[in-house]
Amino acid sequence: MAEEKVDSSEYWKANVRLITGCLIVWAFVSYGMAILFRPLLSGIPVGGTDLGFWFAQQGSILTFIVLIFFYAWKMNKLDQKFGLGE
């Protein structure tokens, strides 16, 4: 019983660490690249506009979609590691 509790504690620590990492990447791309760093990125042309605008309109959405698939892939590996696979 105590060993099962330790495993679930380690599982949730790894899960929260993964979620935190994904949220940091999401916040950096959504807020950092699109809002905070936009003046620095304004000189880099992408598709007829500047890179900061592109991140605000498309890049943050594409990054979010990639993060969804990354999270699902990592959670499947984490589930298998702790014997919780389907």
C-alpha positions in Angstrom: 0.0 0.0 0.0 2.8 2.4 0.9 4.7 1.5 -2.3 1.5 2.2 -4.4 1.2 5.6 -2.7 4.8 6.5 -3.5 4.3 5.5 -7.2 1.1 7.7 -7.4 3.0 10.6 -5.8 5.9 10.2 -8.3 3.4 9.9 -11.2 1.6 13.1 -10.2 4.9 15.0 -9.7 6.0 14.0 -13.2 2.5 14.9 -14.6 2.6 18.3 -13.0 6.2 18.9 -14.2 5.1 18.1 -17.7 2.0 20.4 -17.5 4.2 23.2 -16.1 6.7 22.8 -18.9 4.0 22.9 -21.5 2.4 26.0 -19.9 5.8 27.8 -19.9 6.3 27.1 -23.6 2.7 28.2 -24.3 3.1 31.4 -22.3 6.5 32.2 -23.9 5.2 31.8 -27.4 1.8 33.4 -26.8 2.8 36.4 -24.6 6.5 36.6 -25.1 6.9 36.2 -28.9 3.6 37.9 -29.8 3.5 40.8 -27.3 6.7 41.4 -25.3 9.2 40.7 -28.0 7.2 42.0 -31.0 9.2 45.1 -31.4 12.4 43.0 -31.6 10.8 40.7 -34.2 9.3 43.4 -36.3 12.2 43.5 -38.8 12.0 39.8 -39.6 9.5 39.3 -42.6 7.4 36.2 -42.7 4.6 35.7 -45.2 4.3 39.4 -46.0 4.2 40.5 -42.4 6.6 40.7 -39.4 7.4 37.7 -37.2 5.8 39.1 -34.1 2.5 39.5 -35.9 2.8 36.0 -37.3 3.3 34.6 -33.8 0.3 36.5 -32.6 -2.0 35.2 -35.4 -0.6 31.8 -36.4 2.4 30.8 -34.5 0.8 30.6 -31.1 -2.1 28.5 -32.4 0.3 26.1 -34.2 2.5 25.9 -31.1 -0.6 25.1 -29.0 -1.6 22.2 -31.4 2.0 20.8 -31.3 1.9 21.0 -27.4 -1.4 19.0 -27.4 0.2 16.2 -29.4 3.5 16.4 -27.3 1.5 16.2 -24.1 -0.5 13.2 -25.3 2.7 11.4 -26.4 4.6 12.1 -23.1 1.6 11.1 -21.0 1.3 7.8 -22.8 5.0 7.2 -22.1 4.5 8.2 -18.5 1.4 6.0 -18.1 3.5 3.0 -19.5 6.4 3.8 -17.1 4.1 3.6 -14.1 2.0 0.7 -15.4 -1.1 2.7 -16.2 -1.1 2.1 -19.9 -4.3 1.2 -21.7 
